[in-house]
Amino acid sequence: MRSICVSLLLAGVMCLSLAYASAAKKSKRNELPEGVSVLRDLEYKAPFARPLGLDLYRPEKFEGRLPVVVWVHGGGWKNGSKEGCPAKWLAQRGFAVASISYRLTHDAQWPAQIDDCRSAVRWLRKNARRYRLDPDHIGAWGSSAGGHLVAIMGTIDAQKGEAVSSRVQAVCDWFGPTDLLTMPPNNVSATRTIEQVRKSNGAKLLGATVRDIPEKAKEASGLYHVSSDDPPFLVMHGDEDTGVPIRQSERFVAALKKAKVPVTYHVVKGAGHGGKLFKTDEVNAMIVKFFNATLKS
């Protein structure tokens, strides 16, 4: 009996420890950089019962209107959230940062995700005066699935009849898939069966495999939307990325250059799919230089 009580006590302590560690980790993720304030859960759209919101990070003290960088999170279009925004440090450098939520694949399939990103940009423009934002200088930055979405935000044509523009003026794409047709998880191979392909993140996003709906896969791929009027791009990719092959960014950058779109391409040596090598002073300096040049002119 005593051993059972001890086991239960230890189990309880372990659960409390795990809960505390989880809460501490979440609290750390939501810590604000020095001199930065945040307005959380600003509703920009309500496509169903649960509204979509964004967190708006700004310097505590500033004059005039702030250029905006929209952060779009990753997570394979099925996970992730606007919490713990890794771009919030830009608010220390004279930018507003809008970390947005968007519909994940358990809620909706493509094109809901890009529709939400566009709606967020329009909302920021509509509310620019209220939050002291510069509606003429809005950029986008995202990683992985977020990189996929911002690449499309920068290349897709404006929606017909939109009263407020959803176009962005600069894009930083971190290792985003830019051609869903050639992403390995979306295709049958010696190591991947059709059953696995049907369960892939790409198939969940599109509602079917890329071989069944190739035109929809192209519609959801930035590579096929590149044109000469696209905004400047900064593309970064790790040369040891096993999640999204670096070839995805290489082909995308080549297409941008062919269309004469201003693009800076940086290979992060030794980096995989994200990680600490994307958080160095060198990488941060490149991002600040890019957004300073494109959004503060």
C-alpha positions as CSV (number, residue, x, y, z in Angstrom):
1,M,0.0,0.0,0.0
2,R,2.8,2.3,1.0
3,S,4.6,1.7,-2.4
4,I,1.4,2.5,-4.2
5,C,1.0,5.8,-2.3
6,V,4.7,6.7,-3.0
7,S,4.2,5.9,-6.7
8,L,1.1,8.1,-6.9
9,L,2.9,10.9,-5.1
10,L,5.9,10.7,-7.5
11,A,3.5,10.6,-10.5
12,G,1.8,13.7,-9.1
13,V,5.0,15.5,-8.6
14,M,6.1,14.6,-12.1
15,C,2.9,16.0,-13.6
16,L,3.3,19.2,-11.6
17,S,6.9,19.5,-12.8
18,L,5.9,19.0,-16.4
19,A,3.1,21.5,-16.1
20,Y,5.4,24.0,-14.5
21,A,8.1,23.5,-17.2
22,S,5.4,23.9,-19.9
23,A,4.1,27.1,-18.3
24,A,7.6,28.4,-17.9
25,K,8.5,27.7,-21.5
26,K,5.3,29.4,-22.7
27,S,6.0,32.4,-20.5
28,K,9.6,32.7,-21.8
29,R,8.3,32.5,-25.4
30,N,5.9,35.4,-24.7
31,E,8.5,37.6,-23.0
32,L,8.8,41.0,-24.6
33,P,12.1,42.4,-25.8
34,E,13.2,45.5,-23.8
35,G,11.4,48.7,-25.0
36,V,8.7,46.7,-26.8
37,S,4.9,46.6,-26.0
38,V,2.2,44.4,-27.5
39,L,-1.5,44.5,-28.2
40,R,-2.7,40.9,-28.2
41,D,-5.6,39.1,-29.9
42,L,-6.7,41.9,-32.2
43,E,-9.4,40.3,-34.3
44,Y,-8.9,40.8,-38.0
45,K,-11.4,38.3,-39.3
46,A,-14.1,35.9,-38.2
47,P,-14.6,33.3,-40.9
48,F,-16.4,31.0,-38.5
49,A,-17.3,30.9,-34.8
50,R,-13.7,31.2,-33.7
51,P,-12.2,34.6,-34.8
52,L,-8.7,35.0,-36.2
53,G,-6.5,37.4,-34.4
54,L,-3.1,39.0,-34.5
55,D,-0.6,40.3,-31.9
56,L,0.8,43.7,-32.7
57,Y,4.3,44.5,-31.3
58,R,5.5,48.1,-31.4
59,P,8.3,50.1,-29.8
60,E,7.1,51.7,-26.5
61,K,8.2,55.0,-27.8
62,F,8.2,56.2,-31.4
63,E,7.3,59.1,-33.6
64,G,5.3,59.2,-36.8
65,R,4.0,55.9,-38.4
66,L,5.7,52.6,-38.2
67,P,6.4,50.3,-41.2
68,V,5.0,46.9,-40.6
69,V,6.4,43.3,-40.9
70,V,3.7,40.6,-40.9
71,W,5.0,37.4,-39.3
72,V,3.5,34.2,-40.6
73,H,4.2,31.1,-38.5
74,G,5.2,27.6,-39.7
75,G,4.0,24.2,-38.6
76,G,3.1,22.3,-41.8
77,W,-0.2,24.3,-42.2
78,K,-1.6,22.0,-39.5
79,N,0.2,23.2,-36.3
80,G,1.8,26.4,-34.9
81,S,0.3,29.7,-33.7
82,K,1.0,33.4,-33.5
83,E,2.3,33.0,-29.9
84,G,6.0,33.5,-29.2
85,C,6.6,35.4,-32.3
86,P,10.3,35.1,-33.3
87,A,10.2,38.3,-35.3
88,K,9.1,40.6,-32.3
89,W,12.7,41.8,-31.8
90,L,12.2,43.9,-35.0
91,A,10.1,46.2,-32.9
92,Q,13.3,47.3,-31.2
93,R,14.5,48.5,-34.6
94,G,11.7,50.8,-35.5
95,F,9.1,48.4,-37.0
96,A,5.7,47.2,-36.0
97,V,5.4,43.4,-36.1
98,A,2.0,41.8,-36.6
99,S,2.1,38.1,-35.7
100,I,-1.0,36.5,-37.3
101,S,-3.0,33.4,-36.9
102,Y,-4.6,31.7,-39.9
103,R,-6.8,28.7,-40.5
104,L,-5.0,25.4,-40.2
105,T,-5.8,22.3,-42.2
106,H,-8.2,20.8,-39.6
107,D,-10.4,23.9,-40.1
108,A,-10.1,24.6,-43.9
109,Q,-8.2,23.7,-47.0
110,W,-6.5,25.8,-49.6
111,P,-7.0,28.7,-50.4
112,A,-8.2,29.6,-46.9
113,Q,-4.7,30.1,-45.6
114,I,-3.6,32.7,-48.2
115,D,-7.0,34.4,-48.0
116,D,-6.4,34.9,-44.3
117,C,-3.0,36.3,-44.8
118,R,-4.4,38.8,-47.3
119,S,-7.2,39.7,-45.0
120,A,-4.7,40.5,-42.2
121,V,-2.8,42.8,-44.5
122,R,-6.0,44.6,-45.5
123,W,-7.0,44.9,-41.8
124,L,-3.6,46.5,-41.0
125,R,-4.1,49.0,-43.8
126,K,-7.7,49.8,-42.7
127,N,-6.6,50.4,-39.1
128,A,-3.2,52.0,-39.9
129,R,-4.3,55.4,-38.5
130,R,-5.6,53.9,-35.2
131,Y,-2.4,52.0,-34.5
132,R,0.0,54.6,-36.1
133,L,1.2,52.3,-38.9
134,D,2.5,53.1,-42.3
135,P,0.0,51.5,-44.8
136,D,2.3,52.1,-47.7
137,H,5.1,50.0,-46.3
138,I,4.1,46.5,-45.2
139,G,6.4,43.5,-45.5
140,A,6.0,39.8,-44.8
141,W,8.3,37.3,-43.1
142,G,7.6,33.6,-42.5
143,S,9.3,30.3,-41.9
144,S,8.6,26.8,-43.4
145,A,4.8,26.7,-44.1
146,G,4.9,30.4,-43.2
147,G,7.7,30.9,-45.8
148,H,5.5,29.2,-48.3
149,L,2.6,31.6,-47.6
150,V,4.7,34.8,-47.6
151,A,6.3,33.8,-50.9
152,I,2.8,33.6,-52.4
153,M,1.8,36.9,-50.7
154,G,4.7,38.5,-52.6
155,T,4.0,36.9,-56.0
156,I,0.3,36.4,-56.3
157,D,-1.8,38.9,-58.3
158,A,-4.0,41.3,-56.4
159,Q,-7.6,40.0,-55.9
160,K,-10.1,41.5,-58.2
161,G,-12.3,44.2,-56.7
162,E,-10.5,44.5,-53.4
163,A,-11.1,48.0,-52.1
164,V,-8.0,47.9,-49.9
165,S,-4.8,46.4,-51.3
166,S,-3.5,43.1,-49.8
167,R,-0.1,43.5,-51.6
168,V,3.1,43.7,-49.6
169,Q,6.2,45.7,-50.3
170,A,8.9,43.2,-49.2
171,V,9.2,39.5,-48.4
172,C,11.6,37.5,-46.2
173,D,11.1,33.8,-47.0
174,W,12.8,31.4,-44.6
175,F,13.0,27.9,-46.1
176,G,9.5,27.8,-47.5
177,P,8.2,25.2,-50.0
178,T,7.7,27.1,-53.3
179,D,6.7,24.2,-55.5
180,L,4.3,21.7,-54.0
181,L,4.5,19.5,-57.1
182,T,8.1,18.6,-56.4
183,M,8.2,18.4,-52.6
184,P,9.3,14.8,-51.8
185,P,6.5,14.1,-49.2
186,N,3.9,14.9,-51.9
187,N,5.2,12.2,-54.3
188,V,5.4,8.5,-54.5
189,S,9.0,7.2,-54.4
190,A,11.1,4.2,-53.4
191,T,10.7,5.3,-49.8
192,R,7.2,6.7,-49.9
193,T,4.0,4.9,-50.7
194,I,0.8,6.4,-52.1
195,E,-0.9,5.9,-48.7
196,Q,1.8,8.0,-47.1
197,V,1.5,10.6,-49.8
198,R,-2.3,10.9,-49.1
199,K,-1.5,11.6,-45.5
200,S,1.2,14.2,-46.2
201,N,0.8,17.8,-45.1
202,G,0.6,18.9,-48.7
203,A,-2.3,16.6,-49.4
204,K,-4.1,17.8,-46.2
205,L,-3.6,21.4,-47.4
206,L,-4.9,20.8,-50.9
207,G,-7.5,18.2,-50.2
208,A,-5.9,15.6,-52.5
209,T,-2.5,14.5,-53.7
210,V,-0.6,16.8,-56.1
211,R,-0.8,14.2,-58.9
212,D,-4.6,14.3,-58.6
213,I,-4.9,18.1,-58.7
214,P,-1.7,19.5,-60.3
215,E,-3.3,22.8,-61.2
216,K,-4.4,23.5,-57.7
217,A,-0.9,22.5,-56.5
218,K,0.6,25.2,-58.9
219,E,-2.0,27.7,-57.7
220,A,-0.6,27.1,-54.1
221,S,3.0,27.4,-55.2
222,G,4.9,30.7,-55.3
223,L,7.2,29.5,-58.1
224,Y,4.3,29.7,-60.6
225,H,3.2,33.2,-59.7
226,V,6.5,35.0,-60.2
227,S,6.3,38.2,-62.3
228,S,8.3,41.3,-62.9
229,D,6.2,43.5,-60.6
230,D,6.9,41.4,-57.5
231,P,8.4,43.2,-54.4
232,P,12.0,42.6,-53.3
233,F,12.8,39.3,-51.7
234,L,15.2,38.0,-49.1
235,V,15.4,34.2,-49.2
236,M,17.3,32.2,-46.6
237,H,17.7,28.4,-46.5
238,G,19.9,25.9,-44.6
239,D,22.2,23.7,-46.7
240,E,21.4,20.7,-44.5
241,D,17.6,21.1,-44.5
242,T,16.0,17.7,-44.7
243,G,12.4,19.1,-44.2
244,V,12.3,21.4,-47.3
245,P,15.0,20.6,-49.9
246,I,17.2,23.7,-50.6
247,R,16.4,23.1,-54.3
248,Q,13.0,24.7,-53.5
249,S,14.6,28.0,-52.8
250,E,17.2,27.7,-55.5
251,R,14.6,27.3,-58.2
252,F,12.5,30.1,-56.7
253,V,15.4,32.5,-56.6
254,A,16.3,31.7,-60.2
255,A,12.7,32.5,-61.3
256,L,12.8,35.8,-59.4
257,K,16.1,36.7,-61.0
258,K,14.8,35.8,-64.5
259,A,11.9,38.1,-63.9
260,K,14.3,40.8,-62.7
261,V,12.8,41.0,-59.3
262,P,15.3,42.3,-56.7
263,V,16.3,39.2,-54.6
264,T,19.0,38.5,-52.0
265,Y,19.7,34.8,-51.4
266,H,21.6,33.6,-48.4
267,V,22.5,30.0,-47.7
268,V,22.9,29.3,-43.9
269,K,25.8,26.9,-43.8
270,G,25.4,23.9,-41.6
271,A,21.7,24.8,-40.8
272,G,18.9,22.4,-41.0
273,H,15.2,23.2,-41.0
274,G,15.5,26.3,-38.9
275,G,17.3,26.3,-35.6
276,K,19.9,28.4,-33.8
277,L,21.9,29.2,-36.9
278,F,19.0,31.3,-38.1
279,K,19.2,33.4,-35.0
280,T,22.8,34.7,-35.3
281,D,23.9,38.3,-35.3
282,E,24.8,37.9,-39.0
283,V,21.3,36.7,-40.0
284,N,19.6,39.4,-37.9
285,A,21.7,42.1,-39.4
286,M,20.8,40.9,-42.9
287,I,17.1,41.0,-42.1
288,V,17.3,44.5,-40.6
289,K,19.2,45.7,-43.6
290,F,16.7,44.2,-45.9
291,F,13.6,45.7,-44.2
292,N,15.3,49.0,-43.6
293,A,16.0,49.3,-47.4
294,T,12.6,48.2,-48.5
295,L,10.2,49.5,-45.9
296,K,11.8,52.7,-44.5
297,S,12.5,54.5,-47.8
